[in-house]
Amino acid sequence: MVLIPEGPFIMGSRGNGGDEGILGVDVGVDQLPQREVFLKTFYIDKYEVTVREYKEFAKATGHPLPGLLTGEMPEKKIPLTPPLEKGERGGFRQKEWAEAVKYPPIEDDFPINDVPYMDAESYCKWAGKRLPTEEEWEKAARGTDGRLYPWGNDKKIGKANTIEWSKEKVAAVAVGSFPTDVSPYGVYDMAGNIMEWTSSWYEAYPGSKLKRPQFGKKYKVMKGGAWMGPMTPFARASHRYAAGGTERNHHPHFGMRCAKD
């Protein structure tokens, strides 16, 4: 694990400045207003939890393995992109996982994925840890200077495992495969590979006047870019994604890393 020292950091976004990416929508509106947050010292996993580690947990506890490891197919189709808010516009064709892609192969040194929130929470508890809060995750990813990405403000394709880096292979890869996708503290794969659960509910930022039906005690915040998402805007450290924290379904890009005090 990596120590993240006590102190303040800059959380959130100043807005996208017209840089909408392929979505054609300012998805950063829920990251406003940018603010300074003080955190106590904590530890966070250097890498995402791997398939090998999760198998050890399942063997020790009898916990079921994710469907992607057992070959179980989803009972219902999964949107390739999250639904947009009313008035927002999408920049690419909507598809569904069951029709658009095959599930990626998974090796033991790949990040575990297709993990619902309740299972991610159970794994971290078994490991003597916990899920990080949204604030902890973001500080571990961007440091204290407000940078956009773990490595800085350069959004050059190929620095992280996002959908653009290779037309030949669009899938998760072994943890630590992208040496450029590393934070100021030495934490890897926080801009790409898979999205990661946090323990935080999806709420409006303090001082925000934004209202969304997703806000409340239904959705958890996920952080980080993924192999199936674009660099801009999903790989930004401030990016937030709301996912069901009380339901069980299949998502081939949902995984986690753990933290502890």
N, C-alpha and C positions, 0 to 999 in steps of 0.2 A: 504494500500500500504506500501511498505518497502522502506526506504531511502537507497540509494547506495551512499556513500560519494565520494567526489572529490578525484582524485588521479590516479596514474598509476596502471596498471595491466598487466599480461603476457597474450598475445593473440596468439592463433594458436597452432601448434604442432611442436615437434622436429622430427616427423616421427613416424611410428608405431613400429619401433624396431623389426620387424618380427611378430608382433602380429596382424594378419590379420583378425581374427575372421572367421566366416563361409563363408564370401564372397571370401576369398582367394585372396584378392587384396588390395593394399595399397590405401585405399580410403582417406587417410589423405594428399595426395599430394597437394591438393588445400588449405591446412592449413599452408603452408610453404611460407616464413620463419617465424618462431616464432619471435615475437617482443613485445616491451613494448608500450602500448597505454595509453595516459592520457585522462581521461574523467571528465567533470564537474559533480557536484552532480545531481542526478535525482532520480525519484521514479519509482517503478515497482510493478505490482500486486503480492501479496503474493501467490495467486493461479491462475490457469488457469481460463479463463472466463467460467462460468457454463452454462448449458442449461437454468436454471431458469433466469439468468441474460440476456441471449440472447433473451429469449421469451419476457421479459419486453421491450427490444429494438424493437423487431418486432411489438409488440402491440402498442407501442407509435409512431412508424414511418410508419407502414404499410409495412415494409421491409419483403420480403419473407423468410420463414424459410428454413433451409437446407433440402435437399432431405431425409436425414436419419430420420428426424422428421416427414415429410409429407408422407413417404412411397414411394416417387418417386425413381425409379431405374435408374441407369446410362444408358445413351444412347449408350455408347460404353464401351468395356471392359477396365479395368484399370490394368496395370502391377503390380504384387505383389512386384517386385523389380525394381529399376530404371535401364535403359539400361547402360551397361558398356561401357567404352571407348574402342576404337580399341586396341587390344593387351592385354586387361585385361581379367581376367578369373573369372567366377562365381562358387561358391562352393556349391550351392544348386539348385534344380530344379526350373525352371521358371514356374510360374503359373499366373493366372489372378484372380482378386478379384471376378468377376462374377461367376467363376467356383470353386474357391478354398475355399471360406469362405462365411458365412452368415454375414450380417451386425450385429454388436453387439447391444444389447439393450441399450437404453439411458434413464437415470433417470435425474431428475432435478438437482441433485448435482454432476452429471458427467460433465466433460469438454465438451463444445460445440465442435462438430467436423463436418467434411464435409463442412467446411467454405472456400470459395475461398478468395483470397487476397482482392479483392475489398470490400467484405462484412466485413472482419475483420477490414479493415481500416475504414469503415463506422461506425461500432460499437464503436470503440475506440473514434472516433470523437464525436459521440453522447454522450458518457460517459464523455466528457470533457478531454479526454486523447489523446494518439496517440500510434501507434505501436512503440516498441523499435527498435533502430538500432541493427545491428548484434553485434557491439562492446558493447553496453549497455547490451544486453541479455547475452553475454558471461561473462562479468564481474560479473553480478548478479548471474550467475550460479557457477562460480569457485573461486571468490574472487581474491586476489592479488598474491597468491603464485604459480600459474601455475599448480595446481592440475588437474588431468585428469577428475575426476567426482565431483559433488557438495560436496560429503562427504569426498573426499580424493582420494587416488590412488588405493584403494581396489576395484577390479571388481567382488566381490563375488555376485553370483546370488541371487536375492531376495531383494536387496536394492532398486530396482525401478521396476516399472511396464513395463518390457520388455517381449519379447515372451517366454523366458526361465522359468520365475518364477513359472508358474503353467501349467501343462499339461491338467488340468481340465477346466481352464477358461482362454481364450485368448481374452481379450477385454479391453476397457477402464474401469476405476473404478472411484468412487467418488474422487474428488480432495482432496489431503491431506491424502489419505489412506496409503501411505508409509512414515512413520515418518523418515525413514533413508534417503529418497530422499529429502534432504534439503540442501541448500547452506550455506556458512558461514554467509550470511546476513539474513537467515531465510526465503528464498524463496523456495517453494515446487514444486515437480514434474518437475524438469528441466532435468532429465535424462530419465524419462519414462512417460507413459500414452499417451500423444499425442505430435506430432510435432507442433511447433509454428512459426507463421509468424513473420518476421522482416520487417522493411521498406527498408532494404538495397538491392541493386542490386547485383546479383551474379557476382563478378569480381575477377580477380587475386589479390592476396595480393601485396602490395608495395614491390618491390624487387624481385618478383617471375618472372621466365621466362616461366612459364607454359602457354600454349595456349589451349583453349577449345572453341568449337563453342558455348557453352552455355554462355560464358562470354559476358557481354554487358547489354543492357537495355531491356531484354526480361524476364529474370528469377529473382525472388526474393529469398533471402536466408531464409531457414527455419532452426530452431535450435531445439535441444532436441531429445531424443530417444522417442520411442512410443511402445504401446502394441504389435504391429505387427513386431517389429524389434529386432535384437539381441543386447545384452549389448555391445559387442565389434563388431564394433567400434561406433555404432550409438548413444550410451548413453554418449559418451564423450562430455564435454563442448565445445570443439573446433570443433566438427563435423559440417559440412556444407552440406545442401541439397538444390539443385536448383529446384524451382517449378515455374510453369507459373504464373506470376503476372498480366497478361493481359487477361486471359481466365477463363472461368467458367466450372468446371467439378466436378466430385464426388471423394472425397478422405476421407475415414472413419477414418483418423488419422491426419487430418489437423485442427488445432485450433489456439488459441492465448491467450496471456495475454497483457495488455496494460501498457504503461509507461507515465510519464509526467515530465516536468521540475520542 
